[in-house]
Amino acid sequence: MQGNELALVGGDIQQKIADLSDVIFKMEADRLCDRINDELALGAARLEAVRIPAVSGKLPEKISLGISQARLLTKIKKAEREAEDVMNILALRQNELYKAEAAYICLGEELEKCKEELRQIRRKYEGSAGELTARRMADLEMSEMVAIRYICVTKDRRQAIRTLCEGIGSLRGNTYPLWKGAVMGAVSGTVKENFGRAEFLRLAIIEEMKLISEKFS
């Protein structure tokens, strides 16, 4: 009688652990953290790469000032758009990470409940006689170990997600503003070098640069 009761009480919890573990396994197969970590590294590299083309070199001397001004502004706008694309992509990835973290929290909490319920069942029937009961207890213990394993997975992933979110936040909140400041400073130097004698034109370009920067802020 105890064996039948034990089978009925523990079976539903084991099935729930199996279902939760399957969800976590599928999330792991998606490799979200690995993919976003690669994108974060790529985003930082792209941010560094698009900084230089906007300001490099002396503009062609044989071209009229109007065309040179337009070429410089085109480079600035292109660099700003490429940098903004990087920031927008990382913002989307950060939202994905927040959703994944919430899912891991819920899964971990459910597994904790299942683990505790299994422990209570095992304590209740511990020391009971019968081969069937002994096998069943061992089976429940194995399910408890599975729950513990995947609880550790959820904790590890939550830590990895927090680390990635901090990295993205630093890139968006610190590196990107510094990048914009560097672009503005370097382009201002380029403007002075190329249009230093035409003060009205130099000031016009700098003002337009400020408008572009504000637009993408």
C-alpha positions in Angstrom: 0.0 0.0 0.0 2.8 2.4 0.9 4.5 1.6 -2.5 1.4 2.5 -4.4 0.9 5.7 -2.4 4.5 6.6 -2.9 4.3 6.1 -6.7 1.2 8.3 -6.9 2.6 11.1 -4.7 6.0 11.3 -6.4 5.1 10.8 -10.0 3.6 14.2 -10.7 6.5 16.0 -9.2 9.0 13.9 -11.3 7.1 14.8 -14.4 7.1 18.5 -13.5 10.9 18.3 -13.0 11.3 16.6 -16.4 9.2 19.3 -18.0 11.1 22.2 -16.4 14.4 20.6 -17.2 13.4 20.2 -20.8 12.6 24.0 -21.0 16.0 24.8 -19.6 17.7 22.4 -21.9 16.1 24.1 -24.9 17.1 27.5 -23.6 20.6 26.3 -23.2 20.6 25.0 -26.8 19.7 28.5 -28.0 23.1 29.7 -26.6 21.7 33.2 -26.0 24.5 34.3 -23.6 27.2 33.1 -26.0 25.6 34.8 -29.0 25.1 38.1 -27.2 28.6 38.0 -25.8 29.9 37.7 -29.3 27.7 40.6 -30.4 28.9 42.7 -27.5 32.6 42.1 -28.5 31.7 42.8 -32.1 29.8 46.0 -31.2 32.8 47.3 -29.3 35.0 46.6 -32.2 32.6 48.2 -34.7 32.4 51.3 -32.5 36.2 51.6 -32.6 36.2 51.0 -36.4 33.7 53.6 -37.3 35.4 56.3 -35.3 38.3 56.8 -37.7 36.8 57.0 -41.2 34.7 60.0 -40.2 37.8 62.1 -39.4 40.9 60.6 -41.1 43.1 62.5 -43.4 43.2 65.9 -45.1 40.3 66.6 -47.5 41.3 66.9 -51.2 42.7 70.4 -51.9 41.6 70.5 -55.5 37.9 70.1 -54.7 35.8 73.2 -53.9 35.1 74.0 -50.3 31.4 73.2 -50.8 32.1 69.7 -52.0 34.7 69.1 -49.3 32.3 70.3 -46.7 29.6 67.9 -48.0 32.1 65.0 -48.0 33.1 65.6 -44.4 29.5 65.9 -43.2 28.6 62.7 -45.1 31.4 60.8 -43.3 30.3 62.2 -40.0 26.7 61.1 -40.6 27.7 57.7 -41.7 29.8 57.1 -38.6 27.0 58.3 -36.3 24.5 56.0 -38.0 26.7 53.0 -37.8 27.4 53.7 -34.1 23.7 54.2 -33.5 22.9 50.9 -35.2 25.3 49.2 -32.8 23.7 50.8 -29.8 20.1 49.9 -31.0 21.1 46.2 -31.6 22.6 46.0 -28.2 19.6 47.6 -26.6 17.4 44.9 -28.2 19.8 42.2 -26.9 19.7 43.6 -23.4 15.9 43.3 -23.5 16.3 39.6 -24.5 18.6 39.1 -21.6 16.2 40.6 -19.2 13.4 38.3 -20.4 15.7 35.3 -20.2 16.7 36.2 -16.7 13.1 36.4 -15.6 12.5 33.0 -17.2 15.4 31.5 -15.3 14.2 33.0 -12.1 10.8 31.4 -12.5 12.2 28.0 -13.5 14.7 28.0 -10.6 11.9 28.8 -8.1 9.7 26.0 -9.5 12.6 23.5 -9.3 13.3 24.5 -5.7 9.7 23.8 -4.8 9.9 20.4 -6.5 13.1 19.6 -4.8 11.7 20.4 -1.4 8.5 18.4 -2.1 10.6 15.3 -3.0 12.7 15.7 0.1 9.5 15.7 2.2 8.3 12.6 0.5 11.6 10.8 1.1 11.7 11.8 4.7 8.2 10.5 5.2 8.9 7.1 3.7 12.5 6.8 4.8 13.2 3.5 6.6 10.0 1.8 5.2 10.4 -1.8 4.4 10.0 -3.4 0.9 12.1 -3.6 -2.2 9.5 -1.6 -4.2 9.7 1.2 -1.7 13.5 1.2 -1.8 13.6 1.3 -5.6 11.1 4.1 -5.6 13.0 6.1 -3.0 16.2 5.8 -5.1 14.2 6.9 -8.2 12.9 10.0 -6.3 16.4 10.8 -5.1 17.6 10.7 -8.7 14.9 13.2 -9.7 15.9 15.4 -6.8 19.5 15.4 -8.1 18.3 16.4 -11.6 16.4 19.3 -10.0 19.5 20.4 -8.1 21.6 20.2 -11.3 19.2 22.4 -13.2 18.8 24.8 -10.3 22.6 25.4 -10.5 22.3 25.9 -14.3 19.7 28.7 -13.7 21.9 30.4 -11.2 24.9 30.2 -13.5 23.0 31.6 -16.4 21.5 34.4 -14.3 25.1 35.4 -13.3 26.2 35.3 -16.9 23.2 37.4 -17.9 24.0 40.0 -15.2 27.6 40.2 -16.4 26.5 40.7 -20.0 23.9 43.4 -19.1 26.6 45.2 -17.2 28.9 45.1 -20.2 26.2 46.4 -22.6 25.2 49.1 -20.1 28.8 50.2 -19.8 29.2 50.3 -23.6 26.0 52.3 -24.0 26.4 54.5 -21.0 30.1 55.1 -21.0 32.0 54.0 -24.1 29.4 55.4 -26.6 29.4 59.0 -25.1 33.2 58.9 -25.0 33.2 57.8 -28.6 30.9 60.7 -29.6 33.1 63.1 -27.7 36.2 61.7 -29.5 34.5 62.0 -32.9 33.4 65.6 -32.2 36.9 66.5 -31.0 38.7 64.8 -33.8 36.4 66.1 -36.5 36.7 69.6 -35.0 40.4 69.3 -35.5 40.0 68.1 -39.0 37.7 71.0 -39.7 40.2 73.5 -38.4 43.0 71.9 -40.5 41.0 71.9 -43.7 38.9 75.0 -43.3 40.9 77.1 -40.9 41.1 80.1 -43.2 37.4 80.1 -43.9 36.1 80.9 -40.4 32.4 81.2 -41.4 32.5 77.8 -43.2 34.4 76.1 -40.3 31.8 77.3 -37.8 28.9 76.2 -40.1 30.3 72.7 -40.2 30.8 72.5 -36.5 27.2 73.7 -35.9 25.9 71.0 -38.3 28.0 68.4 -36.5 26.4 69.4 -33.2 22.9 69.0 -34.7 23.8 65.6 -36.1 25.1 64.5 -32.7 22.0 65.8 -30.9 19.8 64.0 -33.4 21.3 60.6 -32.5 21.5 61.2 -28.8 
